[in-house]
C-alpha cells in the first residue's frame, strides 16, 4: 500500500476517493475518524489519508489525481450542440446532455455576459 492523498478536510478526501474508486482503483482510508485525537496527537497525524491498495495502481492513481486537480482551474467549455457554457468538471452539457467532445472549444466566460 502507498499513500496517495491526505488533507485536513474529510470532504475533499472523500471526493478524491470517489474519483479514484470510479476509475476502479481500490483504496483504503485511514484516520477517517481520528480528528478527536487532536491535542494528544499532532493535527497532521489525524488528517484522513487515502492509500492505494495495490502498488501497481499507484502511477495511474497519481495521473488521475493530477488530471482532476488541474482541471479545477481550467476554463469552461462550450457545448457544440446547444452553445451552453459548461464548467470544466462536466463531462456532459448540463443544458442538453450531450457529451463534451475531446476537442471542445475552451472559452473564458469571465469576460462574457
RASUL-V297582 format. One record per residue. N is the residue number from 0. RES is the residue in one letter. PSI is psi in whole degrees, -180 to 180 (999 if undefined). OMEGA is omega in whole degrees, 0 to 359 (* if undefined). NEAR is the number of other ideal C-beta (glycine too) atoms within 8 Angstrom. Layout:
n=N res=RES psi=PSI omega=OMEGA near=NEAR
n=N res=RES psi=PSI omega=OMEGA near=NEAR
This chain:
n=0 res=X psi=144 omega=179 near=7
n=1 res=X psi=139 omega=178 near=7
n=2 res=X psi=129 omega=181 near=8
n=3 res=X psi=-32 omega=185 near=13
n=4 res=X psi=144 omega=173 near=9
n=5 res=X psi=150 omega=179 near=8
n=6 res=X psi=153 omega=180 near=9
n=7 res=X psi=-22 omega=182 near=4
n=8 res=X psi=114 omega=181 near=6
n=9 res=X psi=-32 omega=181 near=8
n=10 res=X psi=-39 omega=178 near=6
n=11 res=X psi=-43 omega=178 near=8
n=12 res=X psi=-40 omega=179 near=16
n=13 res=X psi=-37 omega=178 near=8
n=14 res=X psi=-44 omega=177 near=8
n=15 res=X psi=-41 omega=178 near=14
n=16 res=X psi=-45 omega=179 near=11
n=17 res=X psi=-42 omega=180 near=8
n=18 res=X psi=-48 omega=184 near=11
n=19 res=X psi=-39 omega=179 near=15
n=20 res=X psi=-33 omega=177 near=10
n=21 res=X psi=-25 omega=178 near=6
n=22 res=X psi=3 omega=177 near=9
n=23 res=X psi=18 omega=180 near=5
n=24 res=X psi=125 omega=180 near=12
n=25 res=X psi=130 omega=185 near=9
n=26 res=X psi=158 omega=171 near=12
n=27 res=X psi=134 omega=178 near=8
n=28 res=X psi=129 omega=177 near=11
n=29 res=X psi=154 omega=178 near=7
n=30 res=X psi=24 omega=182 near=10
n=31 res=X psi=-37 omega=183 near=7
n=32 res=X psi=30 omega=185 near=5
n=33 res=X psi=0 omega=184 near=10
n=34 res=X psi=-25 omega=178 near=7
n=35 res=X psi=-14 omega=180 near=5
n=36 res=X psi=-4 omega=180 near=9
n=37 res=X psi=134 omega=184 near=8
n=38 res=X psi=-49 omega=175 near=4
n=39 res=X psi=-31 omega=180 near=4
n=40 res=X psi=159 omega=174 near=9
n=41 res=X psi=142 omega=179 near=5
n=42 res=X psi=-35 omega=181 near=8
n=43 res=X psi=-26 omega=181 near=5
n=44 res=X psi=-16 omega=183 near=9
n=45 res=X psi=4 omega=176 near=11
n=46 res=X psi=141 omega=174 near=11
n=47 res=X psi=142 omega=182 near=12
n=48 res=X psi=142 omega=172 near=11
n=49 res=X psi=129 omega=179 near=15
n=50 res=X psi=133 omega=176 near=12
n=51 res=X psi=127 omega=185 near=15
n=52 res=X psi=-40 omega=181 near=9
n=53 res=X psi=125 omega=180 near=7
n=54 res=X psi=-29 omega=181 near=7
n=55 res=X psi=-19 omega=179 near=4
n=56 res=X psi=-6 omega=188 near=11
n=57 res=X psi=-50 omega=182 near=11
n=58 res=X psi=-42 omega=179 near=6
n=59 res=X psi=-39 omega=178 near=9
n=60 res=X psi=-41 omega=178 near=13
n=61 res=X psi=-45 omega=180 near=9
n=62 res=X psi=-44 omega=179 near=8
n=63 res=X psi=-43 omega=181 near=12
n=64 res=X psi=-45 omega=177 near=13
n=65 res=X psi=-43 omega=180 near=8
n=66 res=X psi=-43 omega=181 near=8
n=67 res=X psi=-43 omega=182 near=10
n=68 res=X psi=-32 omega=179 near=7
n=69 res=X psi=-26 omega=179 near=8
n=70 res=X psi=-16 omega=182 near=9
n=71 res=X psi=-36 omega=182 near=8
n=72 res=X psi=8 omega=180 near=4
n=73 res=X psi=153 omega=177 near=7
n=74 res=X psi=165 omega=179 near=8
n=75 res=X psi=169 omega=178 near=11
n=76 res=X psi=155 omega=181 near=13
n=77 res=X psi=131 omega=179 near=11
n=78 res=X psi=130 omega=179 near=14
n=79 res=X psi=-22 omega=182 near=7
n=80 res=X psi=-50 omega=186 near=7
n=81 res=X psi=-9 omega=178 near=8
n=82 res=X psi=5 omega=181 near=5
n=83 res=X psi=144 omega=175 near=10
n=84 res=X psi=134 omega=183 near=9
n=85 res=X psi=148 omega=175 near=13
n=86 res=X psi=146 omega=182 near=6
n=87 res=X psi=-20 omega=180 near=11
n=88 res=X psi=-14 omega=181 near=5
n=89 res=X psi=131 omega=176 near=10
n=90 res=X psi=-18 omega=176 near=4
n=91 res=X psi=156 omega=179 near=8
n=92 res=X psi=130 omega=181 near=14
n=93 res=X psi=-24 omega=183 near=7
n=94 res=X psi=-49 omega=187 near=8
n=95 res=X psi=-11 omega=176 near=8
n=96 res=X psi=4 omega=179 near=5
n=97 res=X psi=148 omega=179 near=10
n=98 res=X psi=148 omega=174 near=6
n=99 res=X psi=125 omega=177 near=12
n=100 res=X psi=153 omega=180 near=6
n=101 res=X psi=-31 omega=180 near=4
n=102 res=X psi=40 omega=182 near=4
n=103 res=X psi=142 omega=178 near=9
n=104 res=X psi=114 omega=179 near=7
n=105 res=X psi=133 omega=180 near=9
n=106 res=X psi=149 omega=175 near=10
n=107 res=X psi=104 omega=184 near=8
n=108 res=X psi=-7 omega=180 near=8
n=109 res=X psi=-22 omega=180 near=4
n=110 res=X psi=-4 omega=183 near=4
n=111 res=X psi=159 omega=176 near=7
n=112 res=X psi=999 omega=* near=1
